Amino acid sequence: MNKMRSFAAVYNCGIIYFNDTIYSIFIEKYMNCPFCNTTDTKVIDSRETDDGKITRRRRVCEKCKLRFSTYEEVALLNLSVIKKDGTSVPYDKAKISQGLIKALIKRPVSEEKISTLLSSIEYEIRTLEKSSITTKEIGKIILKNLKKVDQVAYVRFASVFKSFGSIDSFKKELDNLDKE
């Protein structure tokens, strides 16, 4: 997690309604250079990443001539998460990100791979086309995607998500993992 992406921008927000779910699309208004803070920047290259889920734009500052990248993606709005106790909270991508980072700590997984994993999880949540989702559903989606990336991180996350109460629970999950 050493690399930092520069997001020095002021956006207008466009809203898209799709099957009772509100999505926001960020529309560029001004893109400030992260080096000299001028708004005089120019897009020199645009590419889709993560199967079209994120757009990477390579930019150059017209004033200082330095280059930088920006990333644009659809953000989920008005998605409620139903917790185990029945309370409802707004969807927060940061909570999923924190859980993934805890599970992947000291594992040989790059920041790019974590970002791709997070995008895949969020994309799968979006494709459910629901206005609310349970923490159990989110956990299952995370486990399914995490298993493809790192089995140790999968077991770490599963131990918290499934509330393992004994060593036997760990052994059973490891046996299931070996069978697949």
N, C-alpha and C positions, 0 to 999 in steps of 0.2 A: 504494500500500500504506500510505496514511497512516491510514486508519481502523482502529481496534482494536475488536473485539467483546468484550463482557464475558462471560466464562464463569466466574462465581463460584458454583460448585455442588458439592455432595457427592452422588454418585450411587450407587445400587445398580445392578448390572449384570445384566440378564436375558440368557440365552443361548438362541439359536434354532439348531437343527441343520437343515440343508437340503442334501440331496444331498452328504453328506460334507464340507460346509463349515460352519464355525461362525461365526455372526454374533452380535454383541452388540447389544442394544438397551439404551440407557441409560434407566433409570427414575428419575424425579425423586424424591428423598427430601427434601432440603432445598435451597432455592434462596436463597442469600445475596444480599442487596442489594449491588451493587458500590460503592455510595456510603457506606452506614452499616454494612454487614456484618450486619444483622439477618436472621433467617430468616423474618420475618413478611412474606412477599410473596404477591401474588395475581395469577393469570393473568387478563388482561382481554380478550385476543384471541389466537386461534390460527389460523394460516394455513399451508397447504401451499405450498412453493416448489419450484422446479426439478422440475416434473412429479411432485410428491409424494415426492421423494427426501429433502427436508429440511422439518422443521416449524419455523416461526418463531412464537415465543410472545412477545407483548407483555405485560409485567408492570409492576405498580406496587408500591412498597414501602409497607406500611401505616404505617411509622414516619415516614420522611422525605418520603413522597408523591412521590418522584421515579420516573420511568418508565425502563425499559430493556428490551432485547430479548435473547432467548436463541434458539439454534438447535440442533435435535436432528436427528441423522442416524444411520443404521445404520453401524456400524464393522466392517470386515472383521477377523476373527481367524483364526488358523491357516491362513493362505494362504501358501504357500511360493513364493518367486521363484527360479527356476533361472537362474543367471548363465551367461554364455558359456563359462566354464571348467568348468561342470558342478556347481559348488557351489550349495548351497541356503541362502537367507537368508529370514528372515521378511519378509512384505510390509510396506512402510513408505510410507504416504501422503505423508509429508514429502519423500521423495526425488523423487516425481513432481512435487510442488509446487515444489521447488527447480529442477527441470529446466524447468518451465513458466515460472517467473519469470525464469530466465536467458534463455530464448528470447524472452520478451516485454518484456525491459528496454528502456526508452525507446520503447515502442510505445504508441499511443493506445488502450489496452485498460483498462477500469475494473477495480477490485478485484472488483466484483460479477460481471463477465463472467469473470474468472479463476476465481472461486469456482464459478460455474456450469459452466465448462469442466472443472474438477477433479472436480466432482460427476458430470458426464456420463461422464468417463473411468472413475471408480471404479464407477459404475453398470454400465457396459459390462463391466468386469472381473468384477463380481459376477454378472452374468447368464450368464457362461460356465459357472457352476456347477462349477468345478474346485477341487481342493484344492491344485494347484500350477500355476504359469504361468511361461513363459519371459520373459526380458527382451525378446526379439525380439517376442513377442506384445504385451507392454505397449507397446513402442515403436511398433508399427503402430497400436494403438488411439489412442495420443497423437497420432501424425501425422494420422490420419484426422480427429480432432476439432479439432486445431490448424489444419488447413487451412481449416476453416469459419470460424475466428475471425480469423486474421491470416496472410497469405501470407508476409510477411517472417519472422515468428516460425517459421512452418512450415519455411522454408528453413534458418533457423538451427539448428533442432532436427534437421532431416534431415541437415545437414552433419556433426553429431556422431554421430547414430544410425547413419547409413549410412557413416560414416568416409570422406568425400570425400577423395581423395588428390590431386586436381588441379583446375584451373580447368574442365577439360572435364566433370568430374563435376558441378560446379555448373551449368554451361550446360545439361547434359542434364536435370537436375532442373528448372531454370527453364523449359525447353522443354516438358517434361511438364506443368508447372503451367499454362503458357499454353494448351495444347491442351484443358485441361479446362474 
